[in-house]
Amino acid sequence: MTTLLYYHPACLEHLNPPGHPERPDRLRAIERALEDEKFQYLHREEAPLGDASLFELAHPADHVARVKGLIPESGMVRIDGDTAASPGSFEAALRALGAATAAVDAVFTSGADNAFCAIRPPGHHAEKTTAMGFCLFNTIAVAARYAQQQHGAERVAIIDFDVHHG
């Protein structure tokens, strides 16, 4: 069985306000856990920089442009009560997108049995025209549409296993 692990350090550069539950330490904890010898079988890949136009598989172009335009040159901007952006947020989102689409490609065409993407910002709560729930874009919806359009997947199941109700 071949399991791929996608990661890129740029995903650590998406910052939230102090005390925010979605923070780089979450990804660092995953990195530490994956250093255990029982995970040495993973085939580790650097998450490529995704093509921003692929966000349009799940979001209108004006939403993509609006989110990109919100990224500050310094400091931090709050998009809503739960969602913020910092100077590294857009590149982190592109690395997350690149990891997700590369994982789809690998499973469909390169013989990988599965893949794990250790990425952030998270990408499953954003709605079609709204960044929300810690998420700038719905990266998982983009990956599902990508699997359908690029690889002919007829149906895609998205299973959200957050540790909370709702």
Rosetta blueprint (number, residue, H / E / L):
1 M L
2 T L
3 T E
4 L E
5 L E
6 Y E
7 Y E
8 H L
9 P H
10 A H
11 C H
12 L H
13 E H
14 H L
15 L L
16 N L
17 P L
18 P L
19 G L
20 H L
21 P L
22 E L
23 R L
24 P H
25 D H
26 R H
27 L H
28 R H
29 A H
30 I H
31 E H
32 R H
33 A H
34 L H
35 E L
36 D L
37 E H
38 K H
39 F H
40 Q L
41 Y L
42 L L
43 H E
44 R E
45 E E
46 E E
47 A L
48 P L
49 L L
50 G L
51 D L
52 A H
53 S H
54 L H
55 F H
56 E H
57 L H
58 A L
59 H L
60 P L
61 A H
62 D H
63 H H
64 V H
65 A H
66 R H
67 V H
68 K H
69 G H
70 L H
71 I L
72 P L
73 E L
74 S L
75 G L
76 M L
77 V E
78 R E
79 I L
80 D L
81 G L
82 D L
83 T L
84 A E
85 A E
86 S L
87 P L
88 G L
89 S H
90 F H
91 E H
92 A H
93 A H
94 L H
95 R H
96 A H
97 L H
98 G H
99 A H
100 A H
101 T H
102 A H
103 A H
104 V H
105 D H
106 A H
107 V H
108 F H
109 T H
110 S L
111 G L
112 A L
113 D L
114 N E
115 A E
116 F E
117 C E
118 A E
119 I L
120 R L
121 P L
122 P L
123 G L
124 H L
125 H L
126 A L
127 E E
128 K L
129 T L
130 T E
131 A L
132 M E
133 G L
134 F L
135 C E
136 L L
137 F L
138 N L
139 T H
140 I H
141 A H
142 V H
143 A H
144 A H
145 R H
146 Y H
147 A H
148 Q H
149 Q H
150 Q H
151 H H
152 G L
153 A L
154 E L
155 R L
156 V L
157 A L
158 I L
159 I L
160 D L
161 F L
162 D L
163 V L
164 H L
165 H L
166 G L
